[in-house]
Amino acid sequence: MSRFLPDETADHIGLIDLSSLYEKGIRGIIFDIDDTLESHRTPLPSERTAQFLKKAEETGFRICLISNGKEDRVLRFNESLRLPAISRAKKPRKKNLKKALFLLGTKPSETALVGDQIFTDVLGGNRMGFYTVLVNPIDPIENKFFYIKRFLERPIRKRIKE
Ligand SMILES: [Mg+2]
């Protein structure tokens, strides 16, 4: 069960305490894109999101984007940000999380992963030994798996609150 539990939660990225992450020894942050940084319906980062990422870099973090989404989506989203980015990542598989680590040049214990999904982001990050931060999805994808996934997430989210 514990590998499904994040180290911390935040309602949205703007509420993540960046200086406390830095104090914990975190030096690299891997951000999921869809419904973490921006809605999956939003092709470009908002000014607010861009500012947030800039603030994170100014705090001293190296940043990397990682998405299970298509390459086109990630390239377009990252056009103005110009961050190291990985598409079709197949989280929670380790392969591309290792690649992200390589791009950041940090150790797993110095790395945080911020995402909105328990079974991809939190699980993948925990398997790698990252510090995991779960945010509420901005705009949940409501496909046929959505309700099943929410159902399966329910006991875990309940435990997080306790
Ligand atoms: Mg996501």
Residues whose N, C-alpha, C, O or C-beta is under 5 A from the ligand:
A	BS01	MG	D32 I33 D34 D35 T36 D116
